[in-house]
Amino acid sequence: MDFFSLKMRKTKCKSSGSSTCSEINENTQKLNLKREIGLVSAVSLLAGTMIGSGIFMSPQWVLYHIGSPGGSLIIWAACGLLAMLGSLSYAELGTVIKESGGDYIYILRTSGPLPAFLLAFTSMLVVRPASIAGIALSFAEYAVAPFYQGCPLPELVVKFVAASCILLLAIANCLNVRWSMSIQVFFMAAKLISLVVIIIGGVVMLINGHTSSFQNAFQGTIVGINPIGIAFYQGLWSYDGWNNLNYVTEELKRPEVNLPRAIMIAIPLVTVLYLLVNISYLAVMTPTELMSSSAVAATWGNKVLGSWSWLMSVAAALSSFGSLNGTFFSGGRVCYVAAREGHMPDILSMAHVRRLTPSPALIFTTALSLLVLIPGNFKSIVNFFSFTAWFFYAITLSGLLYLKLKKRHLPNSYEVPIVIPIIVIIAAVFLVLAPIIDDPKIEYLYVSLFILSGVMFYIPFVHFKLCPNLLTKATVFLQLFLEVAPTEKNTD
């Protein structure tokens, strides 16, 4: 019996109260992760993870690759539209498969265990830890910068602050989900204030006649598959995290309502803010100045805020901290769900018996992130692995097409037109191929081989379940030491 057939039986059982239902529901007195995330927290988790350091530091790259202010604004809007279409498609998946884990659980249910394991293998061991370490370093650089104005930042100090940031968020996430969400809501508010300040500054400059960047706005636009693809890639970096809410579906209150509702609030909000902030940058700087800036928000601050320009470093630090919290919160859930499905050691699928947080998975993610932080030369790793994200997005949304065409009988409270996931799949294929075709490098082959190397672990340890008792003693010890116990799915 497959997952979807079992799901239909459970749905029927809830109303019939039959003996079959009793068989399905027996032995269900395990722990559940609580549904603590309401609409405000969901919007903050989604938008707060998306709004990281990218909008403060990297708008120049979109402008550089597309060649004109008008073209760059269209790219930013198109990236927001693509993120919106992708999120709406994921919202339908989240209302059909009401389990945490995001891409991993959707691929597992629609494409099978092997591709799901390869996703978890890649994400947990490389992509998530490197992303967390990278965001933590960004936070540390911005937080330390005001104390070393005009001087190079000491690497040891930056890494110490980054490690402290990771440990602080690890403790908060392990102790209480509400604490994590309170942090997310607070820093989301701080980000909004920072962006509104930039927007207001741009409005004042426009009123004072600083409109030269918008005269002949499309002059110099570079039209071609490669420049448009790379500009898209640069813009989408700032929208990364648009699917974060699907990683915590089991902790979301009324997911069938709040999942699509949070998406419809958060992503248009972020898109509008990004467009207005870019307009403000262009009102203050010429396109040439913007493209030559290594830190756009800092340059904007020097021109508009004068001696108060250090506030932009603070704003970028706050933005990075909030984004790191959201990335950490959702990343731990992938590890937790993969272990619950038997793809990782059992200890990682357990939750604290009183706090009801997946603390072993969070501790594991923290340890890997700190290990990656030590050498520090991992940004190229993230860059080369990033193209794989859209590859897995394409697989995930292909699963949605499968459900729409072959499993129409499944109960579903939210549905998008079939053309929407098709558009996102086409865009995903384009984004996977664009960097490889534009600048083919041997590193892309290495990344592909690393992902496929996961098969060597999957076949003996997951498929054939060799050495099932290998970690038993360690699991028992850690279970007692960490005060954790097995959990069950929270799909009610």
C-alpha positions as CSV (number, residue, x, y, z in Angstrom):
1,M,0.0,0.0,0.0
2,D,1.5,3.4,-1.0
3,F,1.5,6.6,1.1
4,F,-1.5,8.1,-0.7
5,S,-3.7,5.0,-0.4
6,L,-2.9,4.9,3.3
7,K,-3.8,8.5,3.6
8,M,-7.2,8.0,2.0
9,R,-7.8,5.1,4.4
10,K,-7.0,7.3,7.4
11,T,-9.3,10.1,6.1
12,K,-12.2,7.6,5.8
13,C,-11.4,6.1,9.2
14,K,-11.8,9.5,11.0
15,S,-15.5,9.5,10.1
16,S,-16.2,5.8,10.3
17,G,-14.4,4.7,13.6
18,S,-13.9,1.2,12.1
19,S,-11.6,-1.5,13.4
20,T,-9.2,-0.7,10.5
21,C,-8.9,2.8,11.9
22,S,-8.0,1.3,15.3
23,E,-5.3,-0.7,13.7
24,I,-3.9,2.3,11.9
25,N,-4.0,4.5,15.0
26,E,-2.7,2.1,17.6
27,N,0.6,2.8,19.4
28,T,0.4,6.5,18.7
29,Q,1.3,7.8,22.2
30,K,4.6,9.2,21.1
31,L,5.6,12.9,21.2
32,N,4.5,15.5,18.7
33,L,6.1,18.8,17.8
34,K,3.5,21.4,18.8
35,R,1.7,23.6,16.3
36,E,3.2,26.9,17.6
37,I,3.5,28.9,14.4
38,G,0.6,31.3,13.7
39,L,0.1,33.5,10.7
40,V,2.3,36.4,12.0
41,S,5.1,34.0,12.8
42,A,4.7,32.3,9.4
43,V,4.9,35.5,7.5
44,S,8.0,36.5,9.6
45,L,9.6,33.1,9.0
46,L,9.1,33.3,5.3
47,A,9.8,37.0,4.6
48,G,12.5,37.2,7.4
49,T,14.5,34.4,5.9
50,M,14.3,35.8,2.4
51,I,15.4,39.3,3.4
52,G,19.0,38.7,4.3
53,S,22.1,40.6,3.4
54,G,21.5,40.3,-0.4
55,I,19.4,43.4,-0.8
56,F,21.9,45.5,1.1
57,M,25.0,44.2,-0.7
58,S,24.4,42.7,-4.1
59,P,21.9,44.7,-6.3
60,Q,24.8,45.9,-8.4
61,W,25.3,42.4,-9.9
62,V,21.8,42.3,-11.4
63,L,22.4,45.7,-12.9
64,Y,25.9,44.7,-14.1
65,H,24.6,41.6,-16.0
66,I,21.4,43.2,-17.5
67,G,23.0,46.5,-18.3
68,S,20.3,49.1,-17.6
69,P,18.2,50.4,-14.6
70,G,14.9,49.6,-16.3
71,G,16.1,46.0,-17.1
72,S,17.3,45.4,-13.6
73,L,13.9,46.4,-12.1
74,I,12.2,44.0,-14.5
75,I,14.5,41.2,-13.4
76,W,13.8,42.0,-9.7
77,A,10.0,41.9,-10.4
78,A,10.3,38.7,-12.5
79,C,12.3,37.0,-9.7
80,G,9.5,37.9,-7.3
81,L,6.9,36.6,-9.6
82,L,8.8,33.3,-10.0
83,A,9.2,33.0,-6.3
84,M,5.5,33.6,-5.9
85,L,4.5,31.0,-8.5
86,G,6.9,28.5,-6.9
87,S,5.6,29.2,-3.4
88,L,1.9,28.8,-4.5
89,S,2.8,25.4,-6.1
90,Y,4.5,24.4,-2.8
91,A,1.4,25.6,-0.9
92,E,-0.7,23.0,-2.8
93,L,1.9,20.3,-2.0
94,G,1.8,21.4,1.6
95,T,-2.0,21.0,1.8
96,V,-1.9,17.5,0.2
97,I,1.2,16.2,2.0
98,K,0.8,17.8,5.5
99,E,4.2,16.8,6.7
100,S,7.3,18.8,7.5
101,G,10.5,18.5,5.5
102,G,9.7,20.6,2.4
103,D,11.4,19.3,-0.8
104,Y,12.7,16.2,0.9
105,I,9.3,14.9,2.0
106,Y,7.6,15.8,-1.3
107,I,10.2,14.0,-3.4
108,L,10.0,11.0,-1.0
109,R,6.2,10.7,-1.4
110,T,6.1,11.3,-5.2
111,S,9.5,10.2,-6.6
112,G,10.7,7.6,-4.2
113,P,13.3,7.2,-1.4
114,L,16.6,7.4,-3.4
115,P,16.2,10.9,-4.9
116,A,14.9,12.1,-1.5
117,F,17.9,10.6,0.2
118,L,20.3,12.3,-2.3
119,L,18.6,15.6,-1.5
120,A,18.9,15.1,2.2
121,F,22.5,13.9,1.9
122,T,23.5,17.0,-0.1
123,S,21.6,19.5,1.9
124,M,22.5,18.2,5.4
125,L,26.2,17.6,4.8
126,V,27.1,20.6,2.6
127,V,24.5,23.1,1.5
128,R,22.8,23.9,4.8
129,P,25.9,24.0,7.0
130,A,27.8,26.1,4.5
131,S,24.8,28.5,4.1
132,I,24.4,28.9,7.9
133,A,28.2,29.5,8.2
134,G,28.1,32.0,5.4
135,I,25.2,34.0,6.8
136,A,26.8,34.0,10.3
137,L,30.0,35.4,8.8
138,S,28.0,38.1,7.0
139,F,26.4,39.0,10.3
140,A,29.7,39.1,12.1
141,E,31.3,41.3,9.4
142,Y,28.5,43.8,9.6
143,A,28.4,43.7,13.4
144,V,32.1,44.2,13.8
145,A,32.6,46.8,11.0
146,P,31.6,49.9,13.0
147,F,34.4,49.1,15.6
148,Y,37.1,48.9,12.9
149,Q,36.2,51.8,10.6
150,G,39.0,52.2,8.0
151,C,40.8,49.1,9.2
152,P,40.7,45.5,7.9
153,L,38.5,43.2,10.1
154,P,40.5,40.7,12.2
155,E,39.5,37.3,10.9
156,L,39.7,35.7,14.3
157,V,37.3,38.2,15.8
158,V,34.8,37.8,12.9
159,K,34.8,34.0,13.2
160,F,34.4,34.2,16.9
161,V,31.4,36.5,16.6
162,A,30.0,34.2,13.8
163,A,30.4,31.1,16.0
164,S,28.8,32.9,19.0
165,C,25.9,33.8,16.8
166,I,25.4,30.2,15.7
167,L,25.6,28.9,19.2
168,L,23.2,31.5,20.5
169,L,20.5,30.7,17.9
170,A,21.1,26.9,18.5
171,I,20.4,27.4,22.2
172,A,17.3,29.5,21.5
173,N,15.9,27.0,18.9
174,C,16.6,24.0,21.2
175,L,14.9,25.6,24.2
176,N,11.6,26.8,22.8
177,V,9.9,27.2,19.4
178,R,8.1,30.3,20.6
179,W,11.5,31.9,21.5
180,S,12.7,31.2,17.9
181,M,9.5,32.7,16.5
182,S,9.8,35.7,18.8
183,I,13.3,36.3,17.5
184,Q,12.1,36.0,13.9
185,V,9.2,38.4,14.4
186,F,11.4,41.0,16.2
187,F,14.1,41.0,13.5
188,M,11.5,41.0,10.8
189,A,10.2,44.2,12.2
190,A,13.8,45.6,12.4
191,K,14.3,44.7,8.7
192,L,11.1,46.4,7.7
193,I,12.1,49.6,9.5
194,S,15.6,49.5,7.8
195,L,14.1,49.1,4.4
196,V,11.5,51.7,4.9
197,V,14.2,54.2,5.9
198,I,16.0,53.4,2.6
199,I,12.8,53.8,0.7
200,I,11.9,57.1,2.3
201,G,15.4,58.4,1.6
202,G,14.9,57.5,-2.1
203,V,11.5,59.2,-2.2
204,V,13.1,62.4,-0.8
205,M,15.9,62.3,-3.4
206,L,13.3,61.8,-6.2
207,I,11.3,64.7,-5.0
208,N,14.4,66.8,-5.1
209,G,14.9,65.9,-8.8
210,H,17.4,63.1,-8.6
211,T,15.9,61.2,-11.6
212,S,18.8,60.9,-14.0
213,S,19.1,57.1,-13.6
214,F,15.5,56.8,-14.9
215,Q,16.0,58.8,-18.0
216,N,16.4,56.4,-21.0
217,A,16.1,53.7,-18.3
218,F,16.4,50.8,-20.8
219,Q,19.4,52.2,-22.7
220,G,22.2,49.7,-22.7
221,T,20.0,46.7,-21.9
222,I,21.9,43.4,-22.7
223,V,19.5,41.0,-24.3
224,G,20.5,37.3,-24.5
225,I,19.9,34.0,-22.8
226,N,23.2,34.0,-20.8
227,P,23.0,37.6,-19.4
228,I,19.3,37.3,-18.5
229,G,19.9,33.9,-16.9
230,I,22.8,35.1,-14.8
231,A,20.9,38.3,-13.8
232,F,18.0,36.1,-12.8
233,Y,20.4,33.9,-10.7
234,Q,21.8,37.0,-8.9
235,G,18.3,38.3,-8.2
236,L,16.9,35.0,-7.0
237,W,19.7,34.8,-4.3
238,S,17.9,37.6,-2.5
239,Y,14.6,35.6,-2.7
240,D,16.2,32.4,-1.4
241,G,14.0,30.9,1.3
242,W,10.6,31.3,-0.5
243,N,9.8,27.7,0.3
244,N,10.9,27.8,4.0
245,L,7.5,27.5,5.4
246,N,7.0,24.0,3.9
247,Y,9.8,22.7,6.1
248,V,7.7,23.3,9.2
249,T,4.2,22.3,8.0
250,E,3.6,20.1,11.1
251,E,4.3,23.0,13.4
252,L,2.0,25.5,11.5
253,K,-1.4,26.2,12.9
254,R,-4.1,25.4,10.4
255,P,-1.6,24.8,7.5
256,E,-4.4,24.4,5.0
257,V,-5.3,28.1,5.6
258,N,-2.2,29.7,6.9
259,L,0.3,28.2,4.5
260,P,-1.1,29.8,1.3
261,R,-2.2,32.9,3.2
262,A,1.3,33.6,4.6
263,I,2.8,33.1,1.1
264,M,0.3,35.6,-0.4
265,I,1.3,38.1,2.2
266,A,5.1,37.6,2.5
267,I,6.3,37.2,-1.1
268,P,4.4,40.2,-2.6
269,L,5.6,42.3,0.4
270,V,9.2,41.3,-0.2
271,T,8.9,41.9,-3.9
272,V,7.5,45.4,-3.5
273,L,10.1,46.2,-0.9
274,Y,12.9,45.0,-3.1
275,L,11.7,47.1,-6.1
276,L,11.3,50.3,-4.0
277,V,14.7,49.8,-2.4
278,N,16.3,49.4,-5.8
279,I,14.6,52.5,-7.0
280,S,16.0,54.3,-3.9
281,Y,19.5,53.1,-4.7
282,L,19.2,54.3,-8.3
283,A,17.8,57.7,-7.1
284,V,20.9,58.2,-4.9
285,M,23.5,56.7,-7.2
286,T,24.1,56.7,-10.9
287,P,24.2,53.2,-12.5
288,T,28.0,53.5,-12.8
289,E,28.3,54.3,-9.1
290,L,26.0,51.4,-8.1
291,M,27.9,48.9,-10.2
292,S,31.2,49.9,-8.8
293,S,30.1,49.7,-5.2
294,S,31.1,46.7,-3.2
295,A,28.4,47.4,-0.6
296,V,25.5,49.2,-2.1
297,A,23.6,50.0,1.2
298,A,26.9,51.4,2.7
299,T,27.4,53.7,-0.3
300,W,23.8,54.8,-0.1
301,G,24.3,55.5,3.6
302,N,27.4,57.6,3.0
303,K,25.5,59.8,0.5
304,V,22.2,60.1,2.4
305,L,22.9,59.6,6.1
306,G,26.4,61.1,6.3
307,S,27.9,60.5,9.7
308,W,25.0,58.2,10.5
309,S,26.0,55.8,7.7
310,W,27.0,53.2,10.2
311,L,23.3,52.5,10.7
312,M,23.4,50.6,7.4
313,S,25.9,48.2,8.8
314,V,23.7,47.7,11.8
315,A,20.7,47.2,9.5
316,A,22.6,44.6,7.4
317,A,23.7,42.8,10.6
318,L,20.1,42.7,11.9
319,S,18.9,41.4,8.6
320,S,21.5,38.7,8.5
321,F,20.8,37.6,12.0
322,G,17.0,37.2,11.3
323,S,17.7,35.4,8.1
324,L,20.1,33.0,9.9
325,N,17.5,32.2,12.5
326,G,15.0,31.3,9.8
327,T,17.5,29.2,7.9
328,F,18.6,27.4,11.1
329,F,15.1,26.8,12.2
330,S,14.0,25.2,8.9
331,G,17.3,23.4,8.2
332,G,17.1,21.5,11.4
333,R,13.7,20.2,10.4
334,V,15.1,18.6,7.2
335,C,17.5,16.6,9.3
336,Y,14.8,15.6,11.8
337,V,12.3,14.4,9.1
338,A,15.0,12.5,7.1
339,A,15.9,10.6,10.3
340,R,12.2,9.9,11.1
341,E,11.9,8.4,7.6
342,G,14.9,6.1,8.3
343,H,17.4,7.9,6.1
344,M,19.5,9.2,9.0
345,P,20.4,7.8,12.5
346,D,17.4,7.4,14.8
347,I,18.7,9.8,17.4
348,L,18.2,12.7,15.0
349,S,14.5,12.0,14.7
350,M,13.8,12.5,18.4
351,A,12.5,15.5,20.3
352,H,13.1,16.8,23.9
353,V,10.5,15.2,26.2
354,R,9.5,18.5,27.8
355,R,10.4,21.3,25.4
356,L,9.2,19.4,22.3
357,T,12.0,20.7,20.0
358,P,14.0,18.5,17.7
359,S,17.2,19.3,19.7
360,P,19.4,16.4,18.4
361,A,18.8,17.5,14.7
362,L,19.5,21.1,15.7
363,I,22.7,20.2,17.6
364,F,23.9,18.1,14.6
365,T,23.3,21.0,12.2
366,T,25.1,23.3,14.6
367,A,28.1,21.1,14.8
368,L,28.4,20.8,11.0
369,S,28.0,24.5,10.6
370,L,30.8,25.2,13.1
371,L,33.1,22.7,11.4
372,V,32.5,24.5,8.1
373,L,33.1,27.8,9.7
374,I,36.7,26.9,10.8
375,P,38.4,27.0,7.4
376,G,36.0,29.7,6.0
377,N,36.8,29.2,2.3
378,F,33.4,27.7,1.5
379,K,31.7,30.4,-0.5
380,S,32.7,28.8,-3.8
381,I,31.2,25.5,-2.5
382,V,27.9,27.2,-2.0
383,N,28.1,28.8,-5.4
384,F,28.7,25.6,-7.2
385,F,26.1,23.7,-5.2
386,S,23.4,26.3,-5.7
387,F,22.5,25.2,-9.2
388,T,21.4,21.9,-7.7
389,A,18.6,23.7,-5.7
390,W,16.6,24.4,-8.8
391,F,17.3,20.8,-10.0
392,F,15.5,19.5,-6.9
393,Y,12.8,22.2,-7.2
394,A,12.1,20.8,-10.7
395,I,11.8,17.2,-9.3
396,T,9.5,18.4,-6.5
397,L,7.2,20.2,-8.8
398,S,7.2,17.3,-11.3
399,G,5.8,15.4,-8.3
400,L,3.0,18.0,-8.0
401,L,2.1,17.4,-11.7
402,Y,2.0,13.7,-10.9
403,L,-0.4,14.3,-8.1
404,K,-2.6,16.5,-10.2
405,L,-2.8,14.0,-13.0
406,K,-2.8,10.7,-11.2
407,K,-4.0,11.3,-7.7
408,R,-6.9,13.7,-8.2
409,H,-9.0,11.9,-5.6
410,L,-6.7,13.1,-2.8
411,P,-8.4,15.6,-0.4
412,N,-7.1,19.1,-1.1
413,S,-8.1,22.4,0.4
414,Y,-6.0,24.5,-2.0
415,E,-5.1,24.1,-5.7
416,V,-3.3,26.1,-8.3
417,P,-3.8,25.9,-12.1
418,I,-1.6,23.3,-13.6
419,V,0.1,25.9,-15.8
420,I,1.8,27.5,-12.7
421,P,4.0,24.5,-11.8
422,I,4.8,23.9,-15.5
423,I,6.1,27.5,-15.8
424,V,8.3,27.1,-12.7
425,I,9.6,23.8,-13.9
426,I,10.6,25.4,-17.2
427,A,12.3,28.2,-15.3
428,A,14.1,25.7,-13.0
429,V,15.5,23.8,-16.0
430,F,16.7,27.0,-17.5
431,L,18.4,28.1,-14.2
432,V,20.1,24.7,-13.9
433,L,21.5,24.8,-17.4
434,A,22.3,28.5,-17.6
435,P,25.4,28.7,-15.4
436,I,26.8,25.4,-16.8
437,I,26.3,26.5,-20.4
438,D,27.5,30.1,-19.8
439,D,30.7,29.1,-17.9
440,P,31.3,25.4,-17.9
441,K,33.7,24.3,-15.1
442,I,35.0,21.0,-13.9
443,E,33.6,21.9,-10.4
444,Y,30.0,21.2,-11.7
445,L,31.1,17.7,-12.5
446,Y,32.6,17.3,-9.0
447,V,29.3,18.5,-7.5
448,S,27.3,16.0,-9.5
449,L,29.6,13.2,-8.6
450,F,29.4,14.1,-4.9
451,I,25.6,14.0,-5.1
452,L,25.7,10.6,-6.8
453,S,28.1,9.3,-4.2
454,G,25.2,9.3,-1.8
455,V,24.1,6.1,-3.5
456,M,27.1,4.3,-1.9
457,F,25.6,5.1,1.5
458,Y,21.9,4.6,0.5
459,I,22.2,1.1,-0.8
460,P,23.9,-0.7,2.2
461,F,22.6,1.4,5.1
462,V,19.1,2.5,4.0
463,H,17.9,0.1,1.3
464,F,19.4,-3.2,2.8
465,K,19.6,-1.8,6.4
466,L,23.0,-3.4,7.0
467,C,24.5,-3.0,10.5
468,P,21.1,-2.0,12.1
469,N,22.5,-2.2,15.6
470,L,25.7,-0.3,14.8
471,L,24.5,2.9,16.6
472,T,22.2,1.4,19.2
473,K,24.4,1.9,22.2
474,A,25.2,5.5,21.1
475,T,21.5,6.2,20.5
476,V,20.5,5.0,24.0
477,F,23.3,7.0,25.6
478,L,22.4,10.2,23.7
479,Q,18.7,9.6,24.3
480,L,19.2,9.6,28.1
481,F,21.8,12.4,28.0
482,L,19.7,14.7,25.9
483,E,16.4,13.7,27.4
484,V,14.8,13.0,24.0
485,A,12.3,10.4,22.8
486,P,10.9,9.2,19.4
487,T,8.2,11.3,17.8
488,E,5.3,10.7,15.5
489,K,4.0,12.8,12.6
490,N,1.7,15.7,13.5
491,T,-0.6,15.6,10.5
492,D,-4.0,16.2,12.1
